[in-house]
């Protein structure tokens, strides 16, 4: 049985197969083909953080695959009243066929997976967001082909998305520049343990020269709302604007996992511009997660 807690849980070959399968499933969906490999299967979805794309994409994936999904918030379950993660994992996994979790501490999902009798999927923790990276990689392949050997730049906070890009650089074979304000760099242990070529910058101009993909995220993630005004000041020079994109390759793409704080981390002209693929990227959450679910059930 395989879990999907980070991109490193799967091999580069397995990840490549999931991306290719997602492209196939997207084509089938567009042509209206009915394909229900998960008929009568149930996905338990535990949310301790709010969500739009994650919930809609996973629920839609299960419905389109002929199965069902159960939404579980911490306010509505015993998890929110003190039941241990170990006990919840044993009980919930005995009643569903897979579990998707969106939570804060990454250790929570690791503990849940250890005591679960079914596959567990990380739908976002404070440290990683691997499902988003599957969608990002599918989007790049659809627009530009293989990302292997390309140069990618992350701009902004060294957060869970940044950490997943570090993992993706290793698993998908691209080079990664990371531009963050001083003091907001990614976790150094994650950087040091990566086998990819990672370069850290404290300015954007140096980091985006001649790159194929520019990626950013909000400056204050969920749980950091009280820091919003402080971060606006600190991150002001790390906005992705037309000047920044002009330093990248002429055919460079722009991605953002959404939701975006428009005209903060990215200006309207970029997110709505010709280089932006954020809407394809958002839709591809559905298709990559269908491919991931199919893969996990085939290997369970």
KAJOCOR-V496011 format. One record per residue. RES is the residue in three letters. SS is DSSP state (alpha for helix, beta for strand, coil for the rest). NEAR is the number of other ideal C-beta (glycine too) atoms within 8 Angstrom. D_CENTER is the distance of its C-alpha to the mean C-alpha in Angstrom with 2 decimals. Layout:
# KAJOCOR-V496011
res={RES,RES}
ss={SS,SS}
near={NEAR,NEAR}
d_center={D_CENTER,D_CENTER}
This chain:
# KAJOCOR-V496011
res={UNK,UNK,UNK,UNK,UNK,UNK,UNK,UNK,UNK,UNK,UNK,UNK,UNK,UNK,UNK,UNK,UNK,UNK,UNK,UNK,UNK,UNK,UNK,UNK,UNK,UNK,UNK,UNK,UNK,UNK,UNK,UNK,UNK,UNK,UNK,UNK,UNK,UNK,UNK,UNK,UNK,UNK,UNK,UNK,UNK,UNK,UNK,UNK,UNK,UNK,UNK,UNK,UNK,UNK,UNK,UNK,UNK,UNK,UNK,UNK,UNK,UNK,UNK,UNK,UNK,UNK,UNK,UNK,UNK,UNK,UNK,UNK,UNK,UNK,UNK,UNK,UNK,UNK,UNK,UNK,UNK,UNK,UNK,UNK,UNK,UNK,UNK,UNK,UNK,UNK,UNK,UNK,UNK,UNK,UNK,UNK,UNK,UNK,UNK,UNK,UNK,UNK,UNK,UNK,UNK,UNK,UNK,UNK,UNK,UNK,UNK,UNK,UNK,UNK,UNK,UNK,UNK,UNK,UNK,UNK,UNK,UNK,UNK,UNK,UNK,UNK,UNK,UNK,UNK,UNK,UNK,UNK,UNK,UNK,UNK,UNK,UNK,UNK,UNK,UNK,UNK,UNK,UNK,UNK,UNK,UNK,UNK,UNK,UNK,UNK,UNK,UNK,UNK,UNK,UNK,UNK,UNK,UNK,UNK,UNK,UNK,UNK,UNK,UNK,UNK,UNK,UNK,UNK,UNK,UNK,UNK,UNK,UNK,UNK,UNK,UNK,UNK,UNK,UNK,UNK,UNK,UNK,UNK,UNK,UNK,UNK,UNK,UNK,UNK,UNK,UNK,UNK,UNK,UNK,UNK,UNK,UNK,UNK,UNK,UNK,UNK,UNK,UNK,UNK,UNK,UNK,UNK,UNK,UNK,UNK,UNK,UNK,UNK,UNK,UNK,UNK,UNK,UNK,UNK,UNK,UNK,UNK,UNK,UNK,UNK,UNK,UNK,UNK,UNK,UNK,UNK,UNK,UNK,UNK,UNK,UNK,UNK,UNK,UNK,UNK,UNK,UNK,UNK,UNK,UNK,UNK,UNK,UNK,UNK,UNK,UNK,UNK,UNK,UNK,UNK,UNK,UNK,UNK,UNK,UNK,UNK,UNK,UNK,UNK,UNK,UNK,UNK,UNK,UNK,UNK,UNK,UNK,UNK,UNK,UNK,UNK,UNK,UNK,UNK,UNK,UNK,UNK,UNK,UNK,UNK,UNK,UNK,UNK,UNK,UNK,UNK,UNK,UNK,UNK,UNK,UNK,UNK,UNK,UNK,UNK}
ss={coil,coil,coil,beta,coil,coil,alpha,alpha,alpha,coil,coil,alpha,alpha,alpha,alpha,alpha,alpha,alpha,alpha,alpha,alpha,alpha,alpha,alpha,alpha,alpha,alpha,alpha,alpha,alpha,coil,coil,coil,coil,coil,coil,coil,coil,coil,coil,coil,beta,beta,beta,beta,beta,beta,coil,coil,coil,coil,coil,alpha,alpha,alpha,alpha,alpha,alpha,alpha,alpha,alpha,alpha,alpha,alpha,coil,coil,coil,beta,beta,beta,beta,beta,beta,coil,coil,coil,coil,alpha,alpha,alpha,alpha,coil,coil,coil,alpha,alpha,alpha,alpha,alpha,alpha,alpha,alpha,alpha,coil,coil,coil,coil,beta,beta,beta,beta,beta,coil,coil,coil,alpha,alpha,alpha,alpha,alpha,alpha,alpha,alpha,alpha,alpha,coil,coil,coil,beta,beta,beta,beta,coil,coil,coil,coil,coil,coil,coil,alpha,alpha,alpha,alpha,alpha,alpha,alpha,alpha,alpha,alpha,alpha,alpha,alpha,alpha,alpha,coil,coil,coil,coil,coil,coil,beta,beta,beta,beta,beta,coil,coil,coil,coil,alpha,alpha,alpha,alpha,alpha,alpha,alpha,alpha,alpha,alpha,alpha,alpha,alpha,coil,coil,beta,beta,beta,beta,beta,coil,coil,coil,coil,coil,coil,coil,coil,alpha,alpha,alpha,alpha,alpha,alpha,coil,coil,coil,coil,beta,beta,beta,beta,coil,coil,alpha,alpha,alpha,alpha,alpha,coil,coil,coil,coil,beta,beta,beta,beta,coil,coil,coil,coil,coil,coil,coil,coil,alpha,alpha,alpha,alpha,alpha,alpha,alpha,alpha,alpha,alpha,coil,alpha,alpha,alpha,coil,beta,coil,alpha,alpha,alpha,alpha,alpha,alpha,coil,coil,coil,coil,coil,beta,beta,beta,beta,coil,coil,coil,coil,coil,beta,coil,coil,coil,beta,coil,alpha,alpha,alpha,alpha,coil,coil,coil,coil,beta,coil,alpha,alpha,alpha,alpha,alpha,alpha,alpha,alpha,alpha,alpha,alpha,alpha,alpha,alpha,alpha,alpha,alpha,alpha,alpha,alpha,alpha,coil,coil}
near={6,10,10,14,12,10,12,7,8,10,5,8,6,9,14,9,9,14,14,8,11,15,12,8,13,11,8,9,11,6,6,5,6,4,8,9,8,13,8,6,13,13,16,14,16,15,12,10,10,5,10,8,9,13,11,9,11,14,11,9,12,15,10,10,15,10,14,8,12,9,8,11,10,9,5,6,12,7,11,8,6,4,8,6,10,9,8,13,15,11,8,13,13,6,7,11,9,16,17,13,15,13,11,8,7,11,6,12,13,9,11,14,11,8,10,14,5,11,13,15,14,15,11,13,15,8,8,14,12,13,16,12,13,17,14,14,14,15,14,11,12,8,8,9,4,6,15,7,7,12,11,16,15,13,15,14,13,10,10,12,12,15,14,15,14,16,16,13,16,11,11,12,10,13,12,15,13,17,15,16,9,6,4,9,10,12,8,7,6,12,12,6,5,11,3,11,6,11,9,8,11,7,8,12,8,8,14,15,8,5,15,12,14,16,14,11,13,11,14,9,10,6,7,9,7,4,8,10,6,7,12,10,7,9,15,7,7,14,11,14,10,9,6,15,15,6,8,13,7,3,6,12,14,17,13,14,9,9,5,10,8,8,6,10,15,14,11,7,8,15,13,6,10,3,9,13,11,12,7,10,15,10,8,16,14,12,15,16,13,13,14,13,15,13,13,13,13,6,7,9}
d_center={21.74,18.19,15.38,11.65,10.99,9.57,9.62,13.22,14.28,14.79,16.96,16.33,18.62,16.82,13.47,15.68,17.35,14.30,13.50,17.23,17.54,14.90,17.10,20.11,18.92,18.15,21.69,23.19,21.75,23.12,26.47,26.62,26.83,26.82,25.00,24.83,24.11,23.01,26.13,27.06,23.87,22.22,18.71,18.91,16.20,16.60,15.46,16.57,14.45,14.80,12.57,13.21,10.64,9.42,13.12,14.53,12.43,13.04,16.60,17.31,16.14,18.54,21.29,21.19,21.36,24.40,23.11,22.31,19.93,21.13,19.60,20.44,20.28,21.63,24.52,25.62,25.55,27.40,24.34,25.18,28.81,28.66,28.20,26.78,23.36,25.36,27.59,24.92,23.05,26.38,27.32,24.20,23.48,27.13,26.77,23.53,22.18,18.57,16.73,13.28,12.94,11.35,13.45,14.47,15.85,14.04,17.59,17.76,15.36,17.09,20.38,19.56,18.61,21.82,23.93,22.27,24.20,21.36,17.86,15.21,11.49,9.14,7.58,7.10,9.94,11.62,10.87,7.41,3.83,4.23,4.07,2.09,4.23,6.68,7.19,7.67,9.96,11.73,12.42,13.90,15.95,17.28,18.46,19.53,19.60,18.56,16.56,18.54,20.77,19.35,18.86,15.67,15.86,13.57,15.60,15.65,14.86,14.06,11.46,8.47,6.39,9.66,9.98,7.06,8.76,11.89,11.14,10.19,13.46,15.35,14.14,14.33,17.25,16.74,18.10,16.24,17.95,16.76,18.81,19.05,22.09,24.16,23.19,19.50,18.52,15.74,17.03,19.83,19.78,16.28,17.63,20.91,19.74,17.78,19.91,18.43,20.34,18.85,20.94,20.83,22.46,23.81,24.20,22.35,25.24,25.49,21.80,21.45,24.66,24.48,20.72,19.08,15.78,15.27,12.03,12.19,11.10,13.63,16.17,16.39,13.53,14.46,17.44,18.53,20.31,23.66,22.73,21.95,25.33,25.54,22.21,23.32,26.28,24.65,21.85,24.29,24.64,20.92,20.65,19.52,22.72,24.95,26.56,23.39,22.34,25.96,25.70,22.99,24.09,25.72,23.23,20.11,17.13,15.28,11.65,10.22,7.23,10.27,12.50,14.52,17.69,19.75,22.26,20.78,17.85,18.46,21.68,22.36,23.92,20.76,18.17,20.91,22.28,22.67,20.14,17.27,15.12,12.85,14.48,14.02,10.33,10.25,12.66,10.98,8.52,11.99,13.14,10.57,10.55,14.31,14.51,12.67,15.05,17.94,17.36,17.21,20.28,22.09,21.73,22.81}
